[in-house]
Amino acid sequence: MKLELRRIHIKDIQLGNETTVKNGVLTVNKEELINKLKEDDRIKDVKLDVARPGEKVRIIPVKDVIELE
């Protein structure tokens, strides 16, 4: 098998019923992605939102979350 590195220009992202790239639009199946991420036993819960350039949202990195008793 030969590994090929390619670039895909993504113009938009949206949530949908399947994960595909068509005409520069990345469609992500939200439930499929959440279920895949939850396969890691260290991850308790996942919430997913889409933010596009130019939208009035603030994205901050989550470094670590610890629940105190």
C-alpha positions, -999 to +999 in steps of 0.1 A: +000+000+000+013+034-009+006+064+014-004+096-004-006+129+013-032+152-001-048+185+009-085+191+008-098+227+007-127+229+031-150+259+026-176+250+052-185+225+079-219+212+089-235+185+110-254+158+091-264+121+089-230+109+075-194+120+076-184+131+041-165+158+021-184+169-010-176+201-030-155+215-002-181+210+025-172+188+054-203+171+068-198+154+102-221+129+118-223+143+153-235+112+171-209+090+153-181+114+163-193+116+199-195+078+202-160+074+188-146+099+213-164+082+242-146+049+233-118+064+254-126+054+290-110+085+303-136+107+286-168+109+306-189+132+284-187+150+250-205+180+237-199+191+202-207+224+185-195+239+152-179+274+150-171+290+117-147+319+111-165+352+115-191+339+140-194+358+173-182+329+195-152+325+218-133+293+217-109+286+246-088+255+251-097+232+279-065+221+295-079+199+322-111+195+341-111+181+376-142+174+397-136+181+434-156+163+460 
